[in-house]
Amino acid sequence: MDDLRERLRELPCGQRLLEAAAGMTGVHLVGGAVRDLRLGRVPSELDVVVEGDVAPLAARLGAGEDAVAHERFATATVRVGECRWDLASARAETYARPGALPVVRAAATLEEDLLRRDVTINALALDLADGTLRGAPHAEDDLAARRLRVLHDASFADDPTRLWRVARYAARLGFAIEERTARLAAEAVAGGALETVSGPRIGNELRLALAEPDPVAALDAAVAIGAAPWLAPDRALTERALALLPGEGRRDLVVLAAALPAPADDELLARLELTAAERAIVRASVAAPALAEGDPASALARALRDLPVEAVALAGARGAPAPARRWLDELRHVALQITGADLLGAGIAEGPDLGRRLRAVLDQRLDGALAPGREAELHAALRAAPGAGTS
């Protein structure tokens, strides 16, 4: 399989890996990188298994301050410039209980290391010395057939996050889930496997799904395999909202909010380890009502000024997009030249009335009822009745 090494050499980080591994034995590119090279895709990460100690290879790669060793798992991460390599000694894993992190020990053979992986198409290893390709049973056949198969019957029970990983692979690669694997997934879900995994681990899997090239497909696949029964992805709604979302908005949170039923479940959002700011955006976005045509600019401002841009995008996607677009592109950027300090200087007492007067003037500006300019704005603010501009 020299052609795979040549494909690897075409990648800047791949060439550096091959140069570092030159003359060494027992160094293998493994997992998704081999899969992607076989499929003619560019690998997103370079994982390496060493039959022995990873330290010599890490040193050759240029490990220094940017190398992180993980003794428990016999691994190291090396970063040099824009390159990153994840190195691991060949290892085997056992699980003390379903859903627990694995207990790691040194593997007697490379094949033992491959058999601990999630699906057969990721259980491939390319020997960097001679180009030999080795794999778990069915690995190459499943890759050719575009099929996802777990390596053993207890796979989902041992590590239920594999349900999410299989869903991501199905969405990203367009592969079908093998019949027995689908049955094992259903049995694991029915047996409560997902309840054995901590919220942070599920939250991490959700974030990875939301970062996929097609996150809606990843969520759809997660629902189909039983990993996320609390989601109801809506591609049309999501695409309409993303088309409205400005550049500073969080696409991942829009995708998530569009897939959550209303009202947002605070307990679920907390269990998924979303930050307080992320939870606030998702809650507002799930609750955002559909927008209608015809409201004056001031009414739009009263309805939308306190919402995050993600919520405005979804409100437009659920109803009329034009008002959302007008608010996001134009109206939210309209600003007064006067401030509360100007009103204080003109004799208005400090308190909530300051903000109400300023909002009343801003509403007039938005509706075209007031010419721009500091003097006109100040005059309008002083004339505004106490309590004006409430929203």
For each residue, the residues with C-beta under 8 A, 3 or more apart:
1: 4 5 126 131 132 133
2: 5 6 131
3: 6 7
4: 1 7 8 34 37 38 126 131 133
5: 1 2 8 9 18 126 128 131
6: 2 3 9 10
7: 3 4 10 11 14 37
8: 4 5 11 14 15 17 18 29 33 37 126
9: 5 6 14 15 18
10: 6 7 14 15
11: 7 8 14 15 42 43
12: 15 16 82 83
13: 16 17 46 82 83 84 85
14: 7 8 9 10 11 17 18 43 46
15: 8 9 10 11 12 18 19
16: 12 13 19 20 61 80 83
17: 8 13 14 20 21 29 46 48 61 85 128
18: 5 8 9 14 15 21 22 128
19: 15 16 22
20: 16 17 57 60 61 62
21: 17 18 24 27 57 60 128 129
22: 18 19
23:
24: 21 27 56 57 60 128 129
25: 51 129
26: 50 51 52 90 110
27: 21 24 48 49 50 51 57 127 128 129
28: 48 49 50 51 110 125 126 127 128 134
29: 8 17 33 34 37 46 47 48 125 126 128
30: 33 34 47 48 49 113 114 124 125 126
31: 34 35 47 117 122 123 124
32: 35 36 43 44 45 47 122
33: 8 29 30 36 37 43 45 46 47
34: 4 29 30 31 37 38 124 125 126 133
35: 31 32 38 39 121 122 124 143
36: 32 33 39 41 42 43 44
37: 4 7 8 29 33 34 40 41 43 126
38: 4 34 35 124 143
39: 35 36 143 173
40: 37
41: 36 37
42: 11 36
43: 11 14 32 33 36 37 46
44: 32 36
45: 32 33 84 86
46: 13 14 17 29 33 43 83 84 85 86
47: 29 30 31 32 33 85 86 88
48: 17 27 28 29 30 54 57 85 86 87 88
49: 27 28 30 87 88 89 90 110 113 125
50: 26 27 28 53 54 57 87 88 89 90
51: 25 26 27 28 89 90 110
52: 26 89 90
53: 50 56 89
54: 48 50 57 58 74 75 76 87 88 89
55: 58 59 76
56: 24 53 59 60
57: 20 21 24 27 48 50 54 60 61 87
58: 54 55 61 63 67 76 78 87
59: 55 56 62 63
60: 20 21 24 56 57
61: 16 17 20 57 58 78 80 85
62: 20 59 78 80
63: 58 59 66 67 76 78 80
64: 67
65:
66: 63 78 79 80
67: 58 63 64 76 77 78 79
68: 76 77
69: 75 76
70: 73 74 75 76 77
71: 74
72: 104
73: 70 88 91 104
74: 54 70 71 88 89 91 104 106
75: 54 69 70 86 87 88 89
76: 54 55 58 63 67 68 69 70 86 87 88
77: 67 68 70 84 85 86 87
78: 58 61 62 63 66 67 84 85 87
79: 66 67 83 84
80: 16 61 62 63 66 83
81:
82: 12 13
83: 12 13 16 46 79 80
84: 13 45 46 77 78 79
85: 13 17 46 47 48 61 77 78
86: 45 46 47 48 75 76 77
87: 48 49 50 54 57 58 75 76 77 78
88: 47 48 49 50 54 73 74 75 76 91
89: 49 50 51 52 53 54 74 75 106 107
90: 26 49 50 51 52 106 107 109 110 112 113
91: 73 74 88 104 105 106 107 113 116
92: 104 105 106 107 108 112 113 116
93: 102 103 104 105 116
94: 102 103 105
95: 98 100 102 103 158 159
96: 100 103
97: 100 196
98: 95 157 158 160 193 196
99: 159 160 193 196 197 198
100: 95 96 97 196
101:
102: 93 94 95 116 158 159
103: 93 94 95 96
104: 72 73 74 91 92 93
105: 91 92 93 94
106: 74 89 90 91 92
107: 89 90 91 92 110 112 113 116
108: 92 112
109: 90 112 113
110: 26 28 49 51 90 107 113 114 125 134
111: 114 115 134 136
112: 90 92 107 108 109 115 116
113: 30 49 90 91 92 107 109 110 116 125
114: 30 110 111 117 123 124 125 134 135 136 139
115: 111 112 123 136 151 152
116: 91 92 93 102 107 112 113 151
117: 31 114 122 123 136 151
118: 122 150 151 155 159 162 165 166
119: 122 123 142 148 149 150 151 162 165 166 169 181
120: 123 135 136 137 138 139 142 143 148 149 150 151
121: 35 124 139 142 143 147 148 149 169 175
122: 31 32 35 117 118 119
123: 31 114 115 117 119 120 135 136 139 151
124: 30 31 34 35 38 114 121 133 134 135 136 139 140 143
125: 28 29 30 34 49 110 113 114 133 134 135
126: 1 4 5 8 28 29 30 34 37 131 132 133
127: 27 28 130 131 132 133 134
128: 5 17 18 21 24 27 28 29 131
129: 21 24 25 27
130: 127
131: 1 2 4 5 126 127 128
132: 1 126 127
133: 1 4 34 124 125 126 127 140
134: 28 110 111 114 124 125 127
135: 114 120 123 124 125 139 140
136: 111 114 115 117 120 123 124 139 151
137: 120
138: 120 141 142 149
139: 114 120 121 123 124 135 136 142 143
140: 124 133 135 143 144
141: 138 144 145 147
142: 119 120 121 138 139 145 147 148 149 178
143: 35 38 39 120 121 124 139 140 146
144: 140 141
145: 141 142
146: 143 173 174 175 176
147: 121 141 142 175 176 177 178
148: 119 120 121 142 166 169 170 175 176 177 178 181
149: 119 120 121 138 142 178 180 181
150: 118 119 120 153 155 156 162 166 181 184
151: 115 116 117 118 119 120 123 136 155
152: 115 155
153: 150 184
154: 157 158
155: 118 150 151 152 158 159 162 184
156: 150 159 160 162 163 184 185 187 188 193
157: 98 154 160 188 191 193
158: 95 98 102 154 155
159: 95 99 102 118 155 156 162
160: 98 99 156 157 163 188 193 194 196 197 227
161: 164 165 197 201 202 205
162: 118 119 150 155 156 159 165 166
163: 156 160 166 167 185 188 189 193 194 222 225 226 227
164: 161 167 168 202 205 206 208 209 222 227 228
165: 118 119 161 162 168 169 205
166: 118 119 148 150 162 163 169 170 177 181 185 221 225
167: 163 164 170 171 209 218 221 222 224 225 227
168: 164 165 171 172 208 209 212 218 221 222
169: 119 121 148 165 166 172 173 175
170: 148 166 167 173 174 175 176 177 221 225
171: 167 168 174 209 212 214 217 218 220 221
172: 168 169 212 213 214 218
173: 39 146 169 170
174: 146 170 171
175: 121 146 147 148 169 170
176: 146 147 148 170
177: 147 148 166 170 181 182 185 225
178: 142 147 148 149 181 182
179: 182 183
180: 149 183 184
181: 119 148 149 150 166 177 178 184 185
182: 177 178 179 185 186 225
183: 179 180 186 187
184: 150 153 155 156 180 181 187 188
185: 156 163 166 177 181 182 188 189 225 226
186: 182 183 189 190 226
187: 156 183 184 190 191
188: 156 157 160 163 184 185 191 193 194 226
189: 163 185 186 192 193 194 225 226 227
190: 186 187 226
191: 157 187 188
192: 189 195 196
193: 98 99 156 157 160 163 188 189 196 197
194: 160 163 188 189 197 202 227
195: 192
196: 97 98 99 100 160 192 193
197: 99 160 161 193 194 201 202
198: 99 201 202
199: 202 203 270 271 272 273
200: 203 204 273
201: 161 197 198 204 205
202: 161 164 194 197 198 199 205 206 271 272
203: 199 200 206 207 271 272 273 274
204: 200 201 207 208 273
205: 161 164 165 201 202 208 209 227
206: 164 202 203 209 210 228 256 272
207: 203 204 210 211 252
208: 164 168 204 205 211 212
209: 164 167 168 171 205 206 212 215 218 219 222
210: 206 207 215 218 219 252 255 256
211: 207 208 215 252
212: 168 171 172 208 209 215 217 218
213: 172
214: 171 172 217 218
215: 209 210 211 212 218 219 252 255
216: 219 220 233 235 238 239 255 259
217: 171 212 214 220 221
218: 167 168 171 172 209 210 212 214 215 221 222
219: 209 210 215 216 222 223 228 231 233 255 259
220: 171 216 217 223 224 233 235
221: 166 167 168 170 171 217 218 224 225
222: 163 164 167 168 209 218 219 225 227 228 231
223: 219 220 226 227 228 229 231 232 233
224: 167 220 221
225: 163 166 167 170 177 182 185 189 221 222
226: 163 185 186 188 189 190 223 229
227: 160 163 164 167 189 194 205 222 223
228: 164 206 219 222 223 231
229: 223 226
230: 260 265 268
231: 219 222 223 228 259 260
232: 223 259 260 261
233: 216 219 220 223 238 258 259
234: 237 238 258 259
235: 216 220 238 239
236: 239 240
237: 234 240 241 258 314 317 318
238: 216 233 234 235 241 242 254 255 258 259 317
239: 216 235 236 242 243
240: 236 237 243 244 316 317 321
241: 237 238 244 245 254 258 310 313 314 316 317
242: 238 239 245 251 254 255 313
243: 239 240 317 321
244: 240 241 312 313 316 317 321 324 325 328
245: 241 242 249 251 254 309 310 313
246: 249 309 313 328 329
247:
248: 309
249: 245 246 253 254 308 309 310 313
250: 253 254 278 281 310
251: 242 245 254 255
252: 207 210 211 215 255 256
253: 249 250 256 257 278 281 282 285 310
254: 238 241 242 245 249 250 251 257 258 285 310 313 314
255: 210 215 216 219 238 242 251 252 258 259
256: 206 210 252 253 259 260 282
257: 253 254 260 264 281 282 285 286 310 311 314
258: 233 234 237 238 241 254 255 285 314 317
259: 216 219 231 232 233 234 238 255 256
260: 230 231 232 256 257 264 265 282 286
261: 232 286
262: 286 287
263: 283 286 287
264: 257 260 268 269 279 282 283 286 287
265: 230 260 268 269
266: 269 270 279 283
267: 270 271
268: 230 264 265 271 272
269: 264 265 266 272 274 278 279 282 283
270: 199 266 267 273 274 279
271: 199 202 203 267 268
272: 199 202 203 206 268 269
273: 199 200 203 204 270
274: 203 269 270 278 279 282
275: 278 279
276: 279 280
277: 280 281
278: 250 253 269 274 275 281 282
279: 264 266 269 270 274 275 276 282 283
280: 276 277 283 284 308
281: 250 253 257 277 278 284 285 308 310 311
282: 253 256 257 260 264 269 274 278 279 285 286
283: 263 264 266 269 279 280 286 287
284: 280 281 287 288 307 308 310 311
285: 253 254 257 258 281 282 288 308 310 311 313 314
286: 257 260 261 262 263 264 282 283 314
287: 262 263 264 283 284 311
288: 284 285 307 311 312 314 315 318
289: 315 318 319
290: 315 318 319 320
291: 295 303 315 316 318 319 320 321 323 324
292: 295 319 320 323
293: 320 322 323
294:
295: 291 292 299 300 303 323
296: 299 300 366 367
297: 300 301 326 331 363 366 367 368
298: 301 302 363 364 366 367
299: 295 296 302 303
300: 295 296 297 303 304 323 326 327 331 366
301: 297 298 304 305 327 331 332 362 363 366 391
302: 298 299 305 363 391
303: 291 295 299 300 307
304: 300 301 307 312 315 324 327 332
305: 301 302 332 391
306: 391
307: 284 288 303 304 311 312 315
308: 249 280 281 284 285 311 312
309: 245 246 248 249 312 313 328
310: 241 245 249 250 253 254 257 281 284 285 313 314
311: 257 281 284 285 287 288 307 308 314 315
312: 244 288 304 307 308 309 315 316 324 327 328
313: 241 242 244 245 246 249 254 285 309 310 316 317 324 328
314: 237 241 254 257 258 285 286 288 310 311 317 318
315: 288 289 290 291 304 307 311 312 318 319 324
316: 240 241 244 291 312 313 319 320 321 322 323 324 325
317: 237 238 240 241 243 244 258 313 314 321 324
318: 237 288 289 290 291 314 315
319: 289 290 291 292 315 316
320: 290 291 292 293 316 323 324
321: 240 243 244 291 316 317 324 325
322: 293 316 325 326
323: 291 292 293 295 300 316 320 326 327
324: 244 291 304 312 313 315 316 317 320 321 327 328
325: 244 316 321 322 328 329
326: 297 300 322 323 329 330 331
327: 300 301 304 312 323 324 330 331 332
328: 244 246 309 312 313 324 325 332
329: 246 325 326
330: 326 327 333 334
331: 297 300 301 326 327 334 366
332: 301 304 305 327 328
333: 330
334: 330 331 362 365 366
335:
336: 339 358 361 362 365 377
337: 372 373 374 377
338: 342 343 358 361 374 377 378 381
339: 336 342 343 358
340: 343 344 354 355 358
341: 344 345
342: 338 339 345 346 374 378 381
343: 338 339 340 346 348 354 357 358 378 381 382
344: 340 341 347 348 350 354
345: 341 342
346: 342 343 378 381 382
347: 344
348: 343 344 353 354 357 381 382
349: 353
350: 344 354
351: 354
352: 355 356
353: 348 349 356 357 386 387
354: 340 343 344 348 350 351 357 358
355: 340 352 358 359 389
356: 352 353 359 360 384 386 387 388 389 390
357: 343 348 353 354 360 361 381 382 384 388 389
358: 336 338 339 340 343 354 355 361 362 381 389
359: 355 356 362 363 388 389 390 391
360: 356 357 363 364 380 381 384 388 389
361: 336 338 357 358 364 365 370 377 380 381 384 389
362: 301 334 336 358 359 365 366 389
363: 297 298 301 302 359 360 366 367 389
364: 298 360 361 367 369 370 380
365: 334 336 361 362 368 369 370 372 377
366: 296 297 298 300 301 331 334 362 363
367: 296 297 298 363 364
368: 297 365
369: 364 365
370: 361 364 365 376 377 380
371: 376
372: 337 365 376 377
373: 337 376 377
374: 337 338 342 377 378
375: 378 379
376: 370 371 372 373 379 380
377: 336 337 338 361 365 370 372 373 374 380 381
378: 338 342 343 346 374 375 381 382
379: 375 376 382 383
380: 360 361 364 370 376 377 383 384
381: 338 342 343 346 348 357 358 360 361 377 378 384
382: 343 346 348 357 378 379
383: 379 380
384: 356 357 360 361 380 381 388 389
385: 388
386: 353 356
387: 353 356 390
388: 356 357 359 360 384 385
389: 355 356 357 358 359 360 361 362 363 384
390: 356 359 387
391: 301 302 305 306 359
